Amino acid sequence: MRCISKFLIIGLTASLLLAACSSSSSVSLPSIAKSTEEITNSYVTLFNGNSPNLQEKVNSIQNGAPLEKTLAHFLGSPIAKGTHAKVIMVHVLSAVNCKTNLEPYPCAIIDYELLTATNSILLPAATGFAVWWHNRWVVAKTTICSLLALENGGHAPSGC
C-alpha cells in the first residue's frame, strides 16, 4: 500500500510538472491593423535608401546586430541610394504556416516591391517575412539575408 501511494504521488507530481511545462505561453500581439502598420514601418525603415541611420535599419531586422557591417557596406552602394519599399499586403500566419516557412511563430508573410528613387520597380512582386521579435514586429532575418545574397553572388553575407 505504501509503495502504491509513493508511485501515485510521484505520478501526480510528474503529471503536474508536465502540464505546467507543456502549457503554451500565449503571445499577446497587437491588432491586425497595428501589426500591419508596425510591419510596414519596419520594411520602409530597412529599405529607405535615403536614410543614413544605420542603427534604425539594424533595429528593424530580427537579430540585426550581426548584419551591421554588411548593411553599412550595402548602404554605400549606388543601388541602395533612393531605394524604398512599397508594402502591398501583410498576412499574419498561424504557427503551422510559420513553421512551414521556417520562421519562428508569430510571423507574417509580406508582399512588397522595391522601388528606385524614380519609382521604377527594382524588385517586383517580392515576398518576405516579418517576425515578432522582442515584443515588436521586425523584418525576418531570412528576408534580408536572401536579398543580400542576391547582391553577393548568391552567397549569404557575413551575419546571416
N, C-alpha and C positions, 0 to 999 in steps of 0.2 A: 504494500500500500504506500509506504514511504517513497519507494522508488518511482511509483506511478506519479505521485504528486510532484516529485522533483522534475520528471520529464514534462509534466503538464506545465509547471512554472517556466521551465526552460523554453518549451514550445510557445507558450503565450508571449514570453519576453521577445523571442526571436520574431514572432509574427508582428508584434507591435513595432519593433525596430525596422523590419522590412517595410511595413506600411508607412512609417514615417519617412524612410529614405526614398521610397518609390513615389510618394505623392509629388506630383509635378508642381513646381513653383510657377504660378501664373505670372505672365508678364503683362504689365499694365501699359498698353500702347495708347498714344493719342488717337483721336478720332481719325476716320479715313481722310477727311478734309485737311486736318492738321498734319497727318502723316504725309499726304501728298505735297503739302506746302514745304515741309521740312526736307523731304527727299529732293524736290525740285530745287530748293535753295542749295543743297549740298552739291548737286550736279552743276548748277550755274556757278557756284563758287569755285569748284575744282576746274572747270573748263573756261573760266574767264581769263582769256589771254591778255586782257588789258590791265588786269590787276597784278601788281608785283608782289602782293602779300603771300609769301610762301607759307607762312605758318597757318593762315586760313585754309589754304589748299591741303596741307598735311592733315589738319584737323577735320577736314571733310571726308577723309578716307578711313576706312576700317584699319586700325593699327597702322596708320600712315607714317609714323616716325621713321621706320627703316627706309622709306622711299624719299626722304627729304633731299638727299644729294641728287638722286635721279630726277626728281621733279625740278630742282634748281637748274640742272643741265637742260632739261627739256624746255623750260620756260625761256631759256636764252635762244632757242631756235626760231628761225623766221616763221616756220609753220604755226608756232604757238601764238604769235602776235595777232591779236584781234579775234582769235578763235573764241567761239562761245557755243553753249549748248542750248538746244530747244527741246524741252521735255514734252513729249506728246501724250504719254499715258503712264500711269503708275497703278500697279495692281499688287496689293499685299497678298502674299501667298500663305497657304496652310503649311503646317510643319512638314507634312509629307512632300509637298511640292518644293519646299526649301531643300529638303534632304535630296530629292531627285536632282535638283540643280546644284548640288554640292555646296550649298550655302547654309550657314547656321540659321536657326529659327530664332526670332522672326526675321523674315526677309520680304523683299518686294521685287517684282520684275519691272523694268523701266524700258519704255520705248522712247528713243530720243534721236536727235540728229546733231552732228557737229557742223557748225557753220563758220565760214571765214568772216573777216571784217566787213566784206561787201555782201554778206548774207548768201553767198554761194554755198551750196551743200558740199561739205568736205567729206562727211561720213553719213550717208543716207540710211534710214531705217535701221539704226543700231539698236541692239538690245543689251541692257546691262542689269545690274542688281544693286540694291541697297540693302543694308542690314541694320538692325537695331543694335547699336554698339555704345556701351556706357550711357544708356538712357537717352539716346538720340539716334536719329536716322542719318546714316552716312553712306557714301558710295562704297560698294563692296570692293575689297582689295582685288578680287579676281577680275573685276571690270577694268580698273585702271591698269593692272598688270597685262591684261590681254592687249589693250591699246598700246601700251609702251612696248610690248613685244613686236608689234607691227612696225614700229619705228626702229627696232633693234634687230632687224634681220630675222624675225621670228623667234628670237630668244628672249626669255623673261629677263629683265634687267635686275641688277642688284637691289635687294629689298623686297623682291617678290618671292 
